[in-house]
Amino acid sequence: MSSSVLELDARTLTARVNIAVKAALFASFAVALTVPLDALEGKAMGARAPLFLAPAIVVPVVGRWRRWHPHAHTGDALLSAPFLLDTLGNLFGIYDRFDGTDDVLHAVNWVLLVAAFHAFRFRRVSDRRDAVLLGYGFGAIAIVWWEAMEWVVSEDGLGGADGLSLTYGDTIGDLVLSSTGGLVGSVVAVALLCPHRTAPEAEGEAET
């Protein structure tokens, strides 16, 4: 059995993409936290920074501690990518200029998030049974807690979060779009990242 995701993790291009995503994320927050921009008013960038930057730091630390070889560049990059897209959307005022940006990014970011979940999982697990539903469930739980966190931050005004403009309709829309994006991401990730079965293994499963 060969692992698609391990092969992908071992590629130099994957490592470079991972580094580029993280470099862009840290650079974006360096600007967001030091340069006063009208587009960032009320966006709670100070409160977002620890949460958004944590995965980019924690994953390499865990990888070094667990002695991952190769490093989980695929999952690492996919996990940081949604935070980068959200930060760039705020940094360049895209959310304010285009009404549909929040909807599009909720769907796209959950495709990436659930793909990251499978990219980490398939490094050690080869069983694809129920994998799509497992990823779908992970994405659904993630968006519920994300919306809960946004509500708490907005209510408390943490980090100057008075520009989130949360409504019941927005929350329901985010739940539907993100969970749907998670389902898409789960289907695609299982198809592309699940370890390939060799012919004898496939025949053995068919006989049992």
C-alpha positions in Angstrom: 0.0 0.0 0.0 1.3 3.4 -0.9 0.1 6.6 0.7 -0.9 9.5 -1.6 -0.6 12.1 1.1 2.8 10.9 2.3 4.0 11.1 -1.3 2.6 14.6 -1.5 4.2 15.6 1.8 7.6 14.5 0.5 7.6 16.8 -2.5 9.7 19.9 -2.5 6.9 21.9 -4.1 4.5 21.0 -1.3 7.0 22.2 1.3 7.5 25.5 -0.6 3.8 26.1 -0.8 3.5 25.5 2.9 6.3 27.9 3.7 4.7 30.5 1.3 1.3 30.2 2.9 2.7 30.7 6.4 5.0 33.5 5.4 2.0 35.3 3.8 -0.1 34.7 6.9 2.5 36.2 9.3 3.2 39.1 7.0 -0.5 39.9 6.7 -0.9 40.0 10.5 2.3 42.1 10.8 0.6 44.7 8.6 -2.8 44.3 10.2 -1.5 44.8 13.7 0.9 47.7 13.0 -0.7 49.7 10.2 -3.9 51.6 10.9 -6.2 50.7 8.1 -9.9 51.8 7.8 -10.8 48.4 6.4 -9.7 46.7 9.7 -11.8 48.9 12.0 -14.0 46.7 14.2 -12.6 43.5 12.8 -10.9 42.4 16.0 -7.6 41.6 14.4 -5.9 41.6 17.7 -8.2 38.9 19.0 -7.9 36.9 15.7 -4.1 36.9 15.7 -3.5 34.2 18.4 -6.2 31.9 17.0 -5.2 32.4 13.4 -1.5 32.1 13.9 -1.6 29.2 16.4 -2.0 26.4 13.9 1.0 27.7 11.8 3.2 27.4 15.0 1.7 24.4 16.7 1.7 21.9 13.8 5.5 22.2 13.1 6.2 21.9 16.9 4.1 18.8 17.1 5.7 17.4 13.9 9.2 17.9 15.4 8.2 16.4 18.7 6.6 13.4 17.0 9.4 13.2 14.5 7.2 13.2 11.4 9.1 12.2 8.3 8.2 13.7 6.0 6.7 16.7 7.7 2.9 17.0 7.1 3.3 19.9 4.6 -0.1 19.1 2.9 -2.2 19.3 6.1 -0.1 22.1 7.5 -0.6 24.3 4.4 -4.3 23.4 4.1 -4.9 24.2 7.8 -3.3 27.7 7.5 -4.8 28.6 4.2 -8.4 29.4 5.5 -6.9 31.8 8.0 -4.8 33.5 5.3 -7.8 33.9 3.0 -9.9 35.4 5.8 -7.1 37.8 6.8 -6.4 38.9 3.3 -10.2 39.5 2.8 -10.2 41.9 5.7 -6.8 43.4 5.0 -7.8 44.5 1.4 -11.4 45.4 2.4 -12.8 42.7 0.1 -15.5 41.8 2.7 -16.8 45.4 2.6 -16.6 45.8 -1.1 -18.2 42.6 -2.2 -21.3 41.4 -0.4 -20.9 37.8 -1.3 -17.3 37.5 0.0 -18.2 36.1 3.4 -20.4 33.4 1.8 -17.8 32.3 -0.8 -15.0 32.1 1.8 -17.1 30.2 4.3 -17.6 27.5 1.7 -14.1 27.6 0.3 -12.4 27.7 3.7 -14.3 24.7 5.0 -13.3 22.8 1.8 -9.7 23.5 2.9 -10.2 22.8 6.6 -11.8 19.4 6.1 -9.2 18.6 3.4 -6.5 19.4 6.1 -8.3 17.0 8.5 -8.0 14.2 6.0 -4.5 15.1 5.1 -3.4 14.5 8.7 -5.6 11.5 9.2 -4.5 9.6 6.0 -0.9 9.8 7.0 -1.6 7.0 9.5 -5.0 5.6 8.6 -5.7 3.8 5.3 -9.4 2.9 5.9 -11.7 5.0 3.8 -14.9 3.5 5.1 -17.1 6.3 6.5 -14.2 8.7 5.8 -16.4 11.2 3.9 -19.0 11.3 6.7 -16.3 11.6 9.3 -14.8 14.6 7.5 -18.3 16.1 7.0 -19.0 15.7 10.7 -15.7 17.4 11.6 -16.5 20.3 9.4 -20.1 20.6 10.8 -18.8 20.7 14.4 -16.1 23.2 13.5 -18.5 25.7 12.0 -20.9 25.4 15.0 -18.1 26.3 17.4 -16.7 29.0 15.0 -20.1 30.7 15.0 -20.4 30.4 18.8 -16.9 32.0 19.2 -17.8 34.8 16.8 -21.0 35.6 18.7 -19.1 35.7 22.1 -16.4 37.9 20.6 -19.0 40.2 19.1 -21.1 40.4 22.3 -18.1 41.2 24.5 -16.4 43.5 22.0 -13.2 41.6 22.4 -10.4 43.2 20.5 -12.6 45.9 19.1 -15.0 43.5 17.4 -17.8 45.9 16.7 -17.7 45.5 12.9 -18.7 41.9 12.5 -22.4 42.7 11.8 -23.7 39.3 12.9 -27.4 38.5 12.3 -29.5 35.3 12.6 -29.7 35.0 8.8 -25.9 35.3 8.5 -25.3 32.7 11.1 -27.7 30.2 9.5 -26.2 30.9 6.1 -22.7 30.4 7.4 -23.7 27.0 9.0 -25.2 25.8 5.7 -22.4 27.1 3.4 -19.6 25.9 5.6 -21.0 22.4 6.3 -21.6 22.0 2.5 -18.1 23.2 1.8 -16.9 20.6 4.4 -18.8 17.9 2.6 -17.2 18.8 -0.8 -13.8 19.0 0.8 -14.3 15.6 2.4 -15.3 14.0 -0.9 -12.4 15.5 -2.7 -9.8 14.8 0.0 -10.8 11.2 0.4 -10.6 10.7 -3.4 -7.2 12.3 -3.7 -5.4 11.7 -0.4 -6.5 8.3 0.7 -3.8 5.7 0.4 -4.0 3.6 -2.7 -4.9 -0.1 -2.3 -2.8 -2.6 -4.1 -4.6 -5.3 -6.1 -4.1 -8.2 -3.6 -5.4 -6.0 -0.8 -8.5 -5.0 -2.8 -9.1 -8.7 -3.6 -8.7 -9.6 0.0 -11.3 -7.1 1.1 -13.7 -8.4 -1.6 -13.4 -12.0 -0.3 -14.1 -11.1 3.4 
